Each structure stands twice: as C-alpha cells, then as structure tokens.
Amino acid sequence: MKYSKLYIETLGCPKNFNDSEGIGGIWEEAGGTVVSSPDEADVVLVNTCGFINDAKVESIDAIFDMTRLPSKPKLVVSGCLTQRYGPQLAEEIPEIDYILGVNDYEKLPDIFESGQKMYRSDAPDCFNEFSSRKLPDTHYSATLRIAEGCSNCCAYCVIPQIRGPYRSRPQENILEEAAYLAKAGVRELILIAQDLTEYGRDLYGRLCLPELLRKLCRIGGDDPDAGFRWIRLMYCYEDKITDELIEVMASEDKICKYIDIPLQHVSDNVLKAMRRRSTSQSIRSTINRLREAIPDIHIRTTFITGFPGESEEDFEELADFAEDTGFERLGVFAYSQEEGTAAGDMENQIDEEVKKARADSIMRLQLDISREHNEEKIGRVLDVLVESVDDVTDEFVTYIGRSEYDAPEIDGTVIFRAPAGDERLEPGMFVSVLIEDAFDYDLAGTAVREKG
C-alpha cells in the first residue's frame, strides 16, 4: 500500500462507530495499520454525522481540525455528511483529498491510486457488510448492527435519504458475527439499527427480533458466564413492541432490563404531523405493558420540542406526560429544520428560542425524576460492568462502571470503591456494588464481591 497508517475520527451515533470499526477492518485486511493518534497517520479519515445542524457543525469543525495537522496526511471524509453534501464539501473544503459515501468504505484502500476524488454511490438493496472489524483495545462492550437504512420516513428525518430503505441482515450472518464477538471477549452486546423492531419483515415476511434475541442468548450454551452477559436493545419503535418481544425480554436473563424507544412526542396532533405511526393511546399502553411484564425495566426515550405547528397546548401535554410517566432515562432535542425533509418545508416553523426553552423546561423536570429514580436504588446491590479506574489511594481504588440500566456514552455511571489491597478490577469485569449515594444521573457505592 502506498499509505499504511490510518487514523479514524468518528462523530455521531453508535452506528457510525460501528461503521468505523468496519473501516478499520477493511484497512487492516488490505495490509495497513490503524493508529490511535492523527499525528502518527499518513491517512486521516473523518467519519461524519449529518443528521441535524449541530452535528453538521461539529463534523465540519473536525474536518478543519484535521486540515491543520503539521504532518499533512491524506484527508478522507466519509459518513452521513458526505452522503448528503458530498459535492458541496468538495467545492467548499478543497483540502479534502477524498470523499466516501456511507456505502463505499470497501474502496478506501484503493482510492489513492485512482485519481478520483469522490465515491458516493446510492444506497444498495443489500446490507453493507464488513468481513471483519477493528475492535477497540478494550472491547468488553460492542455494537452489532442487525439492519441498515430506514423506511419509516418520519417528516423531520433525512436518514432514508442518506442510508436508503430498510434492509435486514440475514440471521445467520448476524449470529456468525455475534459468535465472533463473544469469542473475542465481548460481554455486553448492544443491538443497533435505525429501527430495531422492524427487523426481519423485509427478509422473512414477519417481525423476527424476538426469535433473533433467543438465538443470541443461546450463544455460549448453558454456561451463564459464557457468551454475552448483557444484551441491550437500542432504537425500538413503539408500534412494533409486540407481546412476544416483551415476553422474551422478561424471560431471558441476558437481556438488559432496559429499552430505548424514541417516542419524539405524545400529542396526537404533533405525532400525525411527524408521520409517526404511534398515537398517544398506543404509547401509554406500550409503556404500561412493559412495566407490568418487567417491573424493574428502565425505559429511555427522546422527545423533540418545537416541531412545526407545535402549540402551547401540545407542548404542555408533552411536559405533563413526561412528569406523569416518570421515564427513567430521557433526552430532549429542540427541533432542527432540515432541508430535504417534509417538515423542513412546513409552515408554522417555531422560533429557535421557544424550541430551546421548551426543551430546557422538560429537562429541568427530568432532573428531579432522574434523581428520584436513583435515590430508590440506595441500599440495593447492582451488578456493575467495570469501565475504568478513577482514582487510587493507599486505602481505596475508585472505579467507574455502569449498571444494566445505563447505555454507554448516553446514560449515567456507577462510581464505586474497593479496598486497595484487593485484586485490581479490570475493564470488562463485573462486580456487585452496594449503592450508598445517588446524584442527578450517577450512583455511588462500594464493591461487595467480584462476580467475574
């Protein structure tokens, strides 16, 4: 290879990080090396996000940061921003050497000999598979993508334009990668897709997530410490959370008592304008079904405030719903007007200050709700996945970890200490922690026994 050392800068959601691991695998299969610092690299790739305006700004800033590197490596830009704005990026940032779309990563090792600057094909009909992945050095937690693209076509979202229509990955291919990850030492498997609950309909004519989950839980056989300790579900759409899925979640010990459901709103007026299939009644029913079947479940959701036409009454309904429902995990985003979306062309766009004030108002409510949920855990012993060492003294070692109720980089942490004389805990180990204190989003406690 003319160039051999690649550094990857990744922005955006876990799906982008999953792509970057696949890019690293492609590079190493071609004989190159993935390095941990841009200063070491002769090729730098920025894997961008282009979902909303703030993400676009962050991606552009990262690109410009890489143009200022003293070593002047070749600069490749990929990801959602390039799929959406490739020609504009090529014109406005001439320092970019090569541009890759989201379906063109396999071309990376060969682009330097071609003389062509941009590779940006349309979304394929098949799943964009990677034959291998470059996992992080500490890969006790890993994502597994079970589908690509989206066909929901919500009014505010550009993902179908960027990633193409929904296409499920064959079960045998998913299980093969899952077995590889388990053998590599992954203890927490995080399932991702634009819509996890839609899995299988296009390939098998039915919703197959419950069936897939049971098979993933069987990896490692009957040994509870083999295979995966936790299997986490992200990006589940409310209208496809079936009784069968809930039953599997309730009965399988390896599935975290946690589910991410991006509801976006609860007012029927706004949901209809957003082109969501959920209704206020179906949302409340699904939450009740989950909590009745899995009493300890922690539900994460996201809301959008300030969608075009959202009235004060619509917003008050959303705020009341957030307060009454008491979500264990909640994020709120002010609506971002995006060109090329149905909502972007709607009348009755709402002032930025109003959108942000509404988002801030709900997050202030959630702060108290989150603390109350955390205070209820004082006195409980939780299984905690060790992630890092925070501090070391002669008496104690302080660690940072997560419970099954917390997704990485999104939710809170558990800060706990163990006697300095005990065997040092390593990232990826599980330990039982007695919770002794609670904060707005984090917990604190003491390790009581190692679980392996």
C-alpha positions as CSV (number, residue, x, y, z in Angstrom):
1,M,0.0,0.0,0.0
2,K,1.2,3.5,-0.8
3,Y,-0.2,4.7,2.5
4,S,-0.3,2.4,5.5
5,K,-1.2,4.2,8.8
6,L,-4.8,5.2,9.2
7,Y,-6.4,7.3,12.0
8,I,-10.2,7.4,12.2
9,E,-12.0,10.2,13.8
10,T,-15.7,9.3,14.4
11,L,-18.6,11.6,15.2
12,G,-22.3,10.9,15.8
13,C,-24.2,7.9,16.9
14,P,-23.2,4.3,17.7
15,K,-24.0,3.3,14.1
16,N,-21.1,5.5,12.9
17,F,-18.8,4.0,15.4
18,N,-19.8,0.5,14.2
19,D,-19.0,1.7,10.6
20,S,-15.6,2.9,11.7
21,E,-14.7,-0.4,13.2
22,G,-15.7,-2.0,9.8
23,I,-13.5,0.6,8.0
24,G,-10.6,-0.3,10.3
25,G,-11.1,-4.0,9.4
26,I,-11.0,-3.2,5.7
27,W,-7.8,-1.3,6.1
28,E,-6.1,-4.0,8.1
29,E,-7.2,-6.7,5.7
30,A,-5.5,-4.7,2.9
31,G,-2.3,-4.7,4.9
32,G,-2.5,-1.3,6.7
33,T,-2.4,-0.4,10.4
34,V,-5.0,1.6,12.4
35,V,-3.2,4.1,14.7
36,S,-4.5,5.9,17.8
37,S,-3.3,9.4,17.0
38,P,-3.6,11.6,13.9
39,D,0.0,12.6,14.4
40,E,1.1,9.0,13.6
41,A,-1.0,8.7,10.5
42,D,-0.4,9.2,6.8
43,V,-4.1,8.9,6.2
44,V,-6.8,10.5,8.4
45,L,-10.5,9.6,7.9
46,V,-13.2,11.7,9.5
47,N,-16.4,9.7,9.7
48,T,-19.1,12.4,10.0
49,C,-22.6,12.8,11.2
50,G,-25.1,14.9,9.2
51,F,-28.4,14.3,11.0
52,I,-29.1,17.7,12.5
53,N,-27.5,21.1,12.3
54,D,-25.4,20.8,15.5
55,A,-24.0,17.5,14.3
56,K,-23.1,19.1,10.9
57,V,-21.3,21.9,12.6
58,E,-19.3,19.5,14.8
59,S,-18.3,17.4,11.8
60,I,-17.2,20.5,9.8
61,D,-15.1,21.6,12.8
62,A,-13.5,18.2,13.0
63,I,-12.6,18.3,9.3
64,F,-10.9,21.6,9.6
65,D,-9.0,20.4,12.7
66,M,-7.5,17.7,10.5
67,T,-6.5,20.1,7.8
68,R,-4.3,21.9,10.3
69,L,-2.2,18.8,11.2
70,P,1.5,19.7,10.7
71,S,2.2,16.2,9.1
72,K,-0.3,16.9,6.3
73,P,-1.7,13.4,6.0
74,K,-4.1,12.5,3.2
75,L,-7.6,13.6,4.4
76,V,-10.6,11.3,3.7
77,V,-14.1,12.3,4.8
78,S,-16.9,9.8,4.9
79,G,-20.2,9.2,6.6
80,C,-23.7,10.8,6.6
81,L,-22.4,14.4,5.9
82,T,-20.6,13.2,2.7
83,Q,-23.6,11.2,1.6
84,R,-25.8,14.2,2.0
85,Y,-23.5,17.0,0.9
86,G,-20.6,15.4,-1.0
87,P,-20.3,17.9,-3.9
88,Q,-20.7,20.9,-1.6
89,L,-17.9,19.6,0.7
90,A,-15.6,19.0,-2.3
91,E,-16.1,22.6,-3.5
92,E,-16.0,24.4,-0.2
93,I,-13.2,22.5,1.5
94,P,-10.6,21.8,-1.2
95,E,-8.2,20.5,1.5
96,I,-10.2,17.2,1.5
97,D,-8.4,14.7,-0.7
98,Y,-11.1,12.0,-1.0
99,I,-14.8,11.7,-0.2
100,L,-16.5,8.4,0.6
101,G,-20.3,7.8,0.9
102,V,-21.8,5.5,3.5
103,N,-21.8,2.6,1.1
104,D,-18.3,2.9,-0.3
105,Y,-15.9,2.0,2.5
106,E,-14.5,-1.0,0.7
107,K,-13.0,1.4,-1.8
108,L,-10.8,3.0,0.8
109,P,-7.6,1.0,0.3
110,D,-7.6,1.7,-3.5
111,I,-8.7,5.3,-3.8
112,F,-5.2,6.7,-3.6
113,E,-4.2,5.2,-6.9
114,S,-7.3,6.1,-8.8
115,G,-7.1,9.9,-9.2
116,Q,-10.9,10.1,-8.5
117,K,-11.8,12.3,-5.6
118,M,-15.4,11.3,-4.8
119,Y,-17.0,7.9,-4.3
120,R,-20.6,8.3,-3.3
121,S,-23.0,5.7,-4.6
122,D,-26.7,5.4,-3.8
123,A,-27.8,3.0,-1.1
124,P,-27.6,-0.6,-2.3
125,D,-30.5,-3.0,-2.0
126,C,-28.4,-5.4,0.1
127,F,-26.8,-5.0,3.5
128,N,-23.5,-3.2,3.5
129,E,-21.4,-6.0,5.3
130,F,-18.0,-5.8,6.7
131,S,-16.0,-9.1,6.7
132,S,-14.1,-8.0,9.8
133,R,-13.9,-5.3,12.4
134,K,-11.2,-3.4,14.1
135,L,-12.4,-3.6,17.7
136,P,-11.1,-1.2,20.4
137,D,-8.3,-2.5,22.7
138,T,-10.9,-2.7,25.5
139,H,-13.8,-4.3,23.7
140,Y,-15.8,-5.7,26.5
141,S,-18.8,-3.8,25.0
142,A,-19.6,-3.8,21.3
143,T,-22.4,-2.9,18.9
144,L,-24.0,-5.3,16.5
145,R,-25.9,-3.9,13.6
146,I,-28.8,-6.0,12.5
147,A,-30.2,-3.8,9.7
148,E,-29.3,-0.8,7.6
149,G,-31.4,2.1,6.4
150,C,-34.9,3.1,7.3
151,S,-38.3,3.1,5.5
152,N,-40.4,4.9,8.2
153,C,-39.9,8.3,6.5
154,C,-40.7,10.5,9.5
155,A,-41.3,14.1,8.4
156,Y,-38.2,15.5,10.2
157,C,-35.7,12.8,9.3
158,V,-33.1,12.6,6.5
159,I,-31.9,9.1,7.3
160,P,-33.9,7.3,4.5
161,Q,-32.2,9.7,2.0
162,I,-28.8,9.1,3.5
163,R,-28.9,5.4,4.4
164,G,-31.5,4.1,2.0
165,P,-34.5,1.9,2.6
166,Y,-34.7,-0.6,5.5
167,R,-32.9,-3.9,4.8
168,S,-32.5,-6.6,7.4
169,R,-29.3,-8.6,7.7
170,P,-29.7,-12.4,7.4
171,Q,-29.9,-14.1,10.8
172,E,-27.1,-16.5,10.0
173,N,-24.8,-13.6,9.3
174,I,-25.7,-11.8,12.5
175,L,-25.2,-14.9,14.6
176,E,-21.8,-15.5,13.0
177,E,-20.6,-12.0,13.9
178,A,-22.1,-12.3,17.3
179,A,-20.2,-15.6,17.9
180,Y,-17.0,-13.9,16.8
181,L,-17.6,-11.0,19.2
182,A,-18.3,-13.4,22.1
183,K,-15.2,-15.3,21.4
184,A,-13.2,-12.0,21.3
185,G,-14.3,-11.3,24.9
186,V,-17.3,-9.0,24.4
187,R,-19.5,-9.2,27.5
188,E,-22.1,-6.5,26.6
189,L,-23.7,-6.8,23.1
190,I,-25.6,-3.7,22.0
191,L,-28.0,-4.3,19.2
192,I,-28.5,-1.3,16.8
193,A,-30.4,-0.4,13.7
194,Q,-32.4,2.6,12.6
195,D,-35.4,0.7,13.8
196,L,-34.6,-2.5,15.7
197,T,-38.1,-3.7,16.0
198,E,-38.7,-3.7,12.2
199,Y,-36.1,-6.5,11.9
200,G,-36.9,-9.4,9.6
201,R,-40.1,-8.1,7.9
202,D,-38.4,-7.5,4.5
203,L,-36.4,-10.8,4.6
204,Y,-38.8,-13.2,6.3
205,G,-42.2,-11.6,6.0
206,R,-42.6,-11.2,9.7
207,L,-41.1,-9.3,12.7
208,C,-38.2,-11.5,13.8
209,L,-36.5,-9.6,16.7
210,P,-37.8,-11.9,19.4
211,E,-36.6,-15.0,17.5
212,L,-33.2,-13.4,17.0
213,L,-32.9,-12.5,20.6
214,R,-33.5,-16.0,21.8
215,K,-30.7,-17.3,19.5
216,L,-28.3,-14.6,20.7
217,C,-29.0,-15.6,24.3
218,R,-28.0,-19.2,23.4
219,I,-24.5,-18.2,22.3
220,G,-22.2,-19.8,24.8
221,G,-24.6,-22.6,25.7
222,D,-25.9,-23.2,29.2
223,D,-22.9,-21.6,30.9
224,P,-24.2,-18.3,32.4
225,D,-20.7,-16.8,32.2
226,A,-20.1,-17.8,28.5
227,G,-21.3,-15.8,25.6
228,F,-22.8,-12.4,26.5
229,R,-23.6,-11.2,30.0
230,W,-25.8,-8.4,28.8
231,I,-27.7,-7.8,25.5
232,R,-29.0,-4.3,25.2
233,L,-31.8,-3.0,22.8
234,M,-31.5,0.4,21.2
235,Y,-33.8,2.2,18.8
236,C,-37.1,0.3,19.2
237,Y,-40.2,1.8,17.7
238,E,-43.2,1.7,20.0
239,D,-45.7,0.5,17.4
240,K,-43.7,-2.7,16.9
241,I,-43.1,-3.6,20.5
242,T,-45.1,-6.8,20.5
243,D,-46.3,-9.0,23.3
244,E,-43.8,-11.6,22.0
245,L,-40.9,-9.2,22.3
246,I,-41.9,-8.2,25.8
247,E,-42.2,-11.9,26.8
248,V,-38.7,-12.6,25.5
249,M,-37.3,-9.6,27.4
250,A,-39.0,-10.7,30.6
251,S,-37.9,-14.3,30.4
252,E,-34.3,-14.1,29.1
253,D,-31.8,-13.2,31.9
254,K,-29.1,-11.9,29.5
255,I,-31.4,-9.2,28.0
256,C,-30.9,-6.0,30.0
257,K,-34.0,-4.6,31.8
258,Y,-33.6,-1.6,29.6
259,I,-35.1,-0.5,26.3
260,D,-34.6,2.6,24.1
261,I,-37.8,3.9,22.5
262,P,-37.5,7.2,20.6
263,L,-41.1,8.4,21.1
264,Q,-40.5,12.0,19.9
265,H,-43.8,13.3,21.2
266,V,-47.2,12.3,22.7
267,S,-49.6,14.8,21.3
268,D,-51.7,13.2,18.5
269,N,-51.6,16.4,16.5
270,V,-47.8,16.5,16.5
271,L,-47.4,12.7,16.0
272,K,-49.6,12.9,12.9
273,A,-47.6,15.9,11.5
274,M,-44.4,14.0,12.2
275,R,-45.7,11.0,10.3
276,R,-45.3,8.7,13.2
277,R,-47.5,5.6,13.4
278,S,-47.8,5.8,17.2
279,T,-50.7,7.6,19.0
280,S,-50.9,8.9,22.5
281,Q,-53.0,5.9,23.5
282,S,-50.7,3.3,21.9
283,I,-47.7,4.9,23.6
284,R,-49.3,4.9,27.1
285,S,-50.4,1.3,26.5
286,T,-47.0,0.1,25.5
287,I,-45.3,1.7,28.5
288,N,-47.9,0.1,30.8
289,R,-47.4,-3.4,29.1
290,L,-43.6,-3.1,29.5
291,R,-43.8,-2.0,33.2
292,E,-46.3,-4.7,34.1
293,A,-44.3,-7.5,32.5
294,I,-40.9,-6.2,33.6
295,P,-41.3,-4.3,36.8
296,D,-37.7,-3.2,37.0
297,I,-37.4,-2.1,33.4
298,H,-35.7,1.3,32.7
299,I,-37.2,3.0,29.6
300,R,-35.1,5.5,27.7
301,T,-36.8,7.9,25.3
302,T,-36.2,11.1,23.4
303,F,-38.6,14.0,22.7
304,I,-38.5,16.7,20.1
305,T,-39.8,20.1,21.1
306,G,-40.7,22.9,18.7
307,F,-41.8,20.8,15.8
308,P,-43.6,23.0,13.2
309,G,-47.1,23.8,14.4
310,E,-46.5,22.5,18.0
311,S,-48.9,24.6,20.0
312,E,-48.5,25.6,23.6
313,E,-51.2,23.0,24.4
314,D,-49.3,20.3,22.5
315,F,-46.2,21.2,24.5
316,E,-48.0,21.2,27.8
317,E,-49.4,17.8,27.0
318,L,-45.8,16.6,26.4
319,A,-44.5,18.1,29.6
320,D,-47.4,16.6,31.6
321,F,-46.7,13.2,30.1
322,A,-43.0,13.4,30.9
323,E,-43.8,14.3,34.5
324,D,-46.6,11.7,35.0
325,T,-44.8,8.9,33.3
326,G,-41.5,9.4,35.1
327,F,-39.2,8.0,32.5
328,E,-36.0,6.5,34.0
329,R,-34.0,7.9,31.1
330,L,-34.9,10.9,28.9
331,G,-33.3,13.2,26.4
332,V,-34.9,16.2,24.7
333,F,-33.9,17.9,21.5
334,A,-35.1,21.2,20.0
335,Y,-36.4,20.6,16.5
336,S,-33.8,21.1,13.8
337,Q,-35.2,22.4,10.5
338,E,-33.5,20.2,7.8
339,E,-33.6,20.8,4.1
340,G,-35.0,17.9,2.0
341,T,-37.4,16.8,4.7
342,A,-41.2,17.2,4.7
343,A,-41.1,19.2,8.0
344,G,-38.4,21.5,6.6
345,D,-40.9,22.9,4.2
346,M,-43.8,23.1,6.6
347,E,-45.4,26.4,7.6
348,N,-45.6,27.4,11.2
349,Q,-41.9,27.0,12.0
350,I,-41.3,27.9,15.6
351,D,-38.8,30.4,16.9
352,E,-35.4,28.9,18.0
353,E,-35.6,30.5,21.5
354,V,-39.1,28.9,22.0
355,K,-37.9,25.5,20.8
356,K,-34.9,25.5,23.2
357,A,-36.9,26.9,26.1
358,R,-39.4,24.1,25.8
359,A,-36.6,21.5,25.7
360,D,-34.9,23.0,28.7
361,S,-38.2,23.1,30.6
362,I,-38.7,19.3,30.2
363,M,-35.1,18.6,31.1
364,R,-35.5,20.5,34.3
365,L,-38.4,18.3,35.2
366,Q,-36.4,15.2,34.3
367,L,-33.6,16.2,36.6
368,D,-35.8,15.7,39.6
369,I,-37.3,12.5,38.2
370,S,-33.9,11.0,37.5
371,R,-32.6,11.8,41.0
372,E,-35.7,10.2,42.5
373,H,-35.2,7.0,40.5
374,N,-31.5,6.9,41.6
375,E,-32.4,7.5,45.2
376,E,-34.7,4.5,45.1
377,K,-31.6,2.4,44.4
378,I,-29.8,3.3,47.6
379,G,-29.4,0.1,49.6
380,R,-29.6,-2.2,46.6
381,V,-26.8,-4.3,45.2
382,L,-26.3,-3.9,41.5
383,D,-24.2,-5.8,39.0
384,V,-21.8,-3.3,37.5
385,L,-19.6,-3.5,34.4
386,V,-16.2,-2.0,35.3
387,E,-15.1,0.5,32.7
388,S,-12.1,2.4,34.2
389,V,-10.1,3.4,37.3
390,D,-10.9,6.9,38.5
391,D,-8.5,7.3,41.5
392,V,-6.0,5.3,43.6
393,T,-5.1,5.9,47.2
394,D,-3.3,3.9,49.9
395,E,-6.7,2.8,51.2
396,F,-9.1,2.6,48.2
397,V,-9.2,2.2,44.5
398,T,-12.1,4.2,42.9
399,Y,-13.7,2.8,39.7
400,I,-16.2,3.9,37.2
401,G,-18.7,1.5,35.7
402,R,-22.3,1.0,34.5
403,S,-25.3,-1.0,35.6
404,E,-27.6,-2.8,33.1
405,Y,-29.8,0.3,33.3
406,D,-27.3,2.5,31.6
407,A,-26.1,2.5,28.0
408,P,-22.5,3.7,27.3
409,E,-21.9,7.3,26.5
410,I,-25.6,8.1,26.9
411,D,-26.7,7.4,30.4
412,G,-25.2,7.6,33.9
413,T,-22.4,5.8,35.6
414,V,-21.8,4.0,38.9
415,I,-18.8,5.3,40.8
416,F,-17.6,2.8,43.4
417,R,-14.6,2.0,45.5
418,A,-12.9,-1.2,46.6
419,P,-10.1,-1.7,49.2
420,A,-6.7,-1.0,47.7
421,G,-5.4,-4.4,48.9
422,D,-8.0,-6.3,46.8
423,E,-7.1,-7.7,43.4
424,R,-7.3,-4.9,40.9
425,L,-10.5,-4.9,38.8
426,E,-10.0,-4.7,35.0
427,P,-12.3,-3.1,32.4
428,G,-14.9,-5.7,31.3
429,M,-15.2,-7.4,34.7
430,F,-18.5,-7.5,36.6
431,V,-18.7,-6.7,40.2
432,S,-21.5,-6.4,42.7
433,V,-21.8,-2.9,44.2
434,L,-23.8,-1.8,47.2
435,I,-25.4,1.6,46.2
436,E,-24.8,4.1,49.0
437,D,-25.4,7.5,47.4
438,A,-27.4,9.0,44.5
439,F,-27.0,12.1,42.3
440,D,-28.9,13.6,39.4
441,Y,-27.7,11.0,36.9
442,D,-25.0,8.9,38.6
443,L,-24.8,6.5,41.5
444,A,-22.0,5.8,44.1
445,G,-21.2,2.8,46.2
446,T,-18.8,0.1,47.4
447,A,-17.9,-3.2,45.8
448,V,-19.1,-6.1,47.9
449,R,-17.8,-9.0,45.9
450,E,-16.4,-9.7,42.5
451,K,-18.6,-11.6,40.1
452,G,-16.1,-12.2,37.2
